[in-house]
Amino acid sequence: MLGFRRKVRIETERMTLRLPMHGDWCDWSSLRSESATFLTPWEPVWAPDHLSRRAFTNRVYWAARAQVQGTALPMLMIRRDDQQLVGAITLDNIRRGPAQAATVGYWIGAPFARQGLMREAIRAMVHHAFTHLDLSRVEAACLPENTASRGVLEKTGFKYEGVAQSYLQIAGRWRNHVLYANLRGDRRGRTDVG
């Protein structure tokens, strides 16, 4: 399991991507709470205890376990100049063997949107996936009307691959998602979304 023996830190131009720690709960719950209106149209329905310390503690334990087992790499995005939590990015559903693939998911707090931070984080995570984890393919999916998410994926080298019907429950109902992928050594050329 390449790259999973030690705790991973990924440095970008302005941020450190790292696993969540227990001490992050206040910042995480505050940012998620103040960004709820911004985030909830794009996410599964939050559990009633979503912002609780206990739920976050479970998230911290899951993140550490997933990283060691090589099944996921759930990272918080910390702005280096002021140690501000700005969002999170997770490389999840890591599949070995013939697939050598994973899925990337992400969110950013409302105050930090449209500053290029997510683009920076996605580029760094994909680079890490290809160079340190020896993956061949990183996939992503988003709602068709989520133009911000589609834009950041396209700006970071992801190419549109199609539509998955009833892919995830978002805001309480099954929704179609547009599928994107970034391939190591991609030779597909430009693909246009119709």
C-alpha positions in Angstrom: 0.0 0.0 0.0 2.1 2.8 -1.3 2.0 6.1 0.6 -0.2 4.9 3.5 2.3 3.9 6.1 2.9 7.4 7.5 0.6 10.3 8.0 0.3 12.2 4.8 0.6 16.0 4.4 0.3 17.6 1.0 1.6 21.1 0.5 0.1 23.4 -2.1 1.1 26.9 -2.9 -1.2 28.4 -0.2 -2.4 25.4 1.9 -1.5 22.3 3.8 -3.8 19.3 3.2 -3.8 17.0 6.2 -5.9 14.5 8.1 -8.5 15.9 10.5 -7.5 16.1 14.2 -9.7 16.2 17.3 -8.7 19.9 17.8 -10.3 20.8 14.5 -13.9 20.3 15.6 -14.7 23.9 16.5 -13.3 25.3 13.3 -14.9 22.5 11.2 -18.4 22.7 12.8 -18.3 26.6 12.7 -17.4 26.7 9.0 -19.9 24.0 8.0 -22.6 25.7 10.0 -22.0 29.2 8.6 -21.8 27.6 5.1 -24.9 25.4 5.4 -27.0 27.4 2.9 -24.1 27.3 0.4 -23.3 23.6 0.9 -26.6 21.7 1.4 -28.0 22.0 -2.2 -25.0 19.9 -3.3 -24.7 17.4 -0.5 -26.5 14.4 1.0 -28.9 15.4 3.9 -26.9 16.1 7.0 -27.6 13.7 9.9 -29.2 15.5 13.0 -25.8 15.2 14.8 -23.7 16.2 11.8 -22.0 19.2 13.5 -21.6 17.5 16.9 -18.3 16.8 18.6 -19.1 13.1 18.7 -19.8 12.9 15.0 -16.5 14.8 14.3 -14.6 12.4 16.7 -16.0 9.5 14.6 -14.9 11.3 11.5 -11.3 11.7 12.9 -11.1 8.0 13.7 -12.5 7.0 10.4 -10.0 9.3 8.5 -7.0 7.8 10.4 -8.2 4.2 9.8 -9.0 4.8 6.1 -5.6 6.3 5.5 -3.7 3.4 7.2 -5.9 0.8 5.4 -5.4 2.6 2.0 -9.1 3.0 1.3 -9.4 6.8 1.5 -7.4 9.9 2.1 -9.7 12.4 3.8 -7.9 15.8 4.1 -8.8 19.2 5.6 -7.6 22.2 3.6 -5.7 24.5 6.0 -4.6 28.0 4.6 -0.9 28.2 5.6 -0.6 32.0 6.3 -3.2 32.0 9.1 -4.0 28.3 9.8 -7.6 28.9 8.7 -9.7 25.8 7.8 -11.2 26.6 4.4 -12.7 23.2 3.3 -11.9 19.6 2.8 -11.0 17.1 0.0 -11.2 13.4 0.1 -9.7 10.8 -2.2 -12.2 7.9 -1.5 -13.1 4.5 -2.7 -9.4 3.7 -3.6 -9.4 0.6 -5.7 -6.3 -1.4 -6.3 -5.6 -4.2 -8.7 -6.6 -3.8 -12.4 -8.5 -0.5 -11.6 -5.9 1.6 -9.7 -8.6 4.2 -9.4 -10.3 6.4 -6.8 -13.0 9.1 -6.5 -12.4 12.6 -5.3 -15.0 14.6 -3.4 -14.7 18.1 -1.9 -16.3 21.1 -0.3 -15.3 24.6 0.5 -16.6 27.1 3.0 -18.7 29.9 1.6 -16.2 32.6 2.6 -13.4 30.9 0.7 -15.2 30.1 -2.6 -14.0 31.6 -5.9 -10.5 32.2 -4.7 -8.8 29.3 -6.6 -8.3 27.3 -3.4 -10.2 24.3 -4.5 -8.5 24.2 -7.9 -5.2 24.2 -6.0 -6.3 21.4 -3.7 -7.7 19.2 -6.5 -4.5 19.6 -8.5 -2.4 18.6 -5.5 -4.6 15.7 -4.6 -4.6 14.3 -8.1 -0.8 14.7 -8.4 -0.4 12.8 -5.1 -2.8 10.1 -6.3 -0.7 9.6 -9.5 2.8 10.0 -8.2 2.6 8.7 -4.6 -0.3 6.3 -4.7 0.4 5.0 -8.2 -3.2 5.4 -9.3 -4.1 5.5 -12.9 -7.6 7.2 -12.7 -9.3 9.7 -10.5 -13.0 10.1 -10.9 -15.4 12.8 -9.8 -19.2 13.4 -10.0 -21.4 16.5 -9.5 -24.9 17.6 -10.1 -25.3 18.9 -13.7 -26.4 22.4 -12.6 -23.4 22.8 -10.3 -21.5 25.0 -12.7 -18.8 25.9 -10.1 -17.9 22.3 -9.4 -17.9 21.4 -13.1 -15.7 24.4 -13.8 -13.1 23.5 -11.2 -13.0 19.9 -12.5 -12.5 21.0 -16.1 -9.8 23.6 -15.0 -7.9 20.8 -13.2 -7.7 18.4 -16.1 -10.8 16.3 -15.6 -12.8 15.4 -18.7 -16.5 14.9 -19.0 -17.4 11.2 -19.4 -21.2 11.0 -19.2 -24.2 11.0 -16.9 -25.0 8.5 -14.1 -28.7 8.2 -13.5 -29.9 8.4 -9.9 -26.2 8.4 -8.7 -26.6 9.8 -5.2 -29.2 11.1 -2.9 -28.7 14.9 -2.7 -30.9 17.1 -0.5 -33.1 14.1 0.1 -33.8 12.8 -3.4 -32.0 10.6 -6.0 -30.2 12.8 -8.5 -28.4 12.3 -11.8 -24.7 13.3 -11.8 -22.3 14.2 -14.5 -19.2 12.1 -14.4 -15.6 13.3 -14.9 -12.3 11.6 -14.8 -8.6 12.6 -14.8 -6.2 9.9 -16.2 -2.5 9.7 -15.5 -0.8 10.4 -18.8 -4.2 11.4 -20.4 -4.1 11.2 -24.2 -7.8 11.7 -24.8 -7.6 15.3 -25.9 -10.3 17.8 -25.3 -13.9 16.6 -24.7 -16.7 19.1 -24.9 -19.9 18.9 -22.8 -23.0 19.1 -24.9 
